[in-house]
Structures are given as structure tokens and as C-alpha cells.
Amino acid sequence: MKKQVAAFLLMTATLGSVGGLARADQQMTPAEHRRLFLKGAELWPVYCNQCHNARPPSEKAPVEWNAIIMHMRTLGNIPPDDAQALLEYLKSGH
């Protein structure tokens, strides 16, 4: 029972965080999108390229990139601002 409660709480927290990223994306100006994209391009080799090859953005739907970033943020101990920039980079293409 404790494992089920823990899993539910983790899922709820993750979905809430992913939803927050999606809402933030809708409120950004084009200049903010560009700034985050450029920052994400700089951060991708720092956080991602150590273990992953570059992926075409079309490989995943935007909602899938949200879930992947949330998962990798936990595994890679990525700060929230850096995760947002990486998400913008992955969703916008490279």
C-alpha cells in the first residue's frame, strides 16, 4: 500500500510539473523562446550529450519531450531553469 501511495504522489508531482512547463511555454514571448533555445543549445552538450546522441525533434511529440525532460531532470540533477531551456531547445529543433 505504501508503494502505491508513493507512486501516486510521484505521478501527481510529475504531471503537475509537466503541466507547469507547458503553461509557461504558452506565455513566452518570441524573444524569450529564442533566448531559451540558445541557452538550451549551449546546455545540451553539458547535460545530454555525455550519454545521448542528438535526436531529431520530430522523433518525439512535444508532450513526450516534456515527460523526458522531467525524467532526465531527476536523473541528471538538472536545475529547473536549465531544464526549461533544454526543453525549448528539444521542442524547437536543432
C-alpha positions in Angstrom: 0.0 0.0 0.0 2.8 2.4 0.8 4.4 1.8 -2.6 1.1 2.6 -4.3 0.7 5.8 -2.4 4.3 6.8 -3.1 3.9 6.0 -6.8 0.7 8.1 -6.9 2.3 11.0 -5.3 5.3 10.8 -7.7 3.0 10.6 -10.7 0.9 13.6 -9.4 4.0 15.7 -8.8 5.5 14.8 -12.2 2.3 15.6 -14.1 1.9 18.9 -12.2 5.5 19.8 -13.2 5.0 18.9 -16.8 1.8 20.9 -16.9 3.7 23.9 -15.5 6.2 23.7 -18.2 3.5 23.6 -20.9 1.7 26.6 -19.4 5.0 28.6 -19.2 5.6 27.8 -22.9 2.3 29.4 -23.9 3.1 32.6 -22.1 6.6 33.2 -23.5 7.4 36.0 -26.0 9.2 35.1 -29.2 12.4 36.8 -27.7 12.1 34.5 -24.6 11.7 31.4 -26.8 14.8 32.4 -28.7 16.8 33.1 -25.5 15.8 29.7 -24.1 16.5 27.9 -27.3 20.1 29.4 -27.5 20.7 28.6 -23.8 19.4 25.0 -24.4 21.7 24.7 -27.4 24.6 25.6 -25.0 23.5 23.2 -22.3 22.7 20.2 -24.4 26.4 19.1 -24.6 26.8 19.7 -20.9 23.9 17.6 -19.7 22.7 15.3 -22.5 25.5 14.7 -25.0 27.5 12.8 -22.4 25.1 9.8 -22.7 22.9 10.5 -25.7 23.3 11.2 -29.4 21.4 14.1 -31.0 17.8 13.2 -31.8 15.7 14.8 -34.5 13.0 16.9 -32.8 10.3 15.2 -34.9 11.2 11.9 -33.2 9.0 12.9 -30.2 5.8 14.8 -29.8 6.1 18.0 -27.6 4.3 16.2 -24.7 6.8 13.4 -24.9 9.7 15.8 -24.7 8.0 17.2 -21.5 8.0 13.8 -19.9 11.5 13.0 -21.0 12.9 16.3 -19.6 11.1 15.7 -16.3 12.6 12.2 -16.0 16.1 13.3 -17.1 16.0 16.3 -14.8 15.7 13.9 -11.9 18.4 11.6 -13.1 20.8 14.3 -14.1 20.1 16.7 -11.3 19.3 19.5 -13.8 18.2 22.8 -12.3 14.7 24.0 -13.3 15.9 26.9 -15.4 18.3 24.7 -17.3 15.6 22.0 -17.8 13.3 24.7 -19.3 16.0 25.8 -21.7 16.7 22.2 -22.7 13.0 21.6 -23.3 12.7 24.6 -25.5 15.7 23.5 -27.5 14.4 20.0 -28.0 10.9 21.1 -28.9 12.1 23.7 -31.3 14.6 21.6 -33.2 18.3 21.7 -33.6 
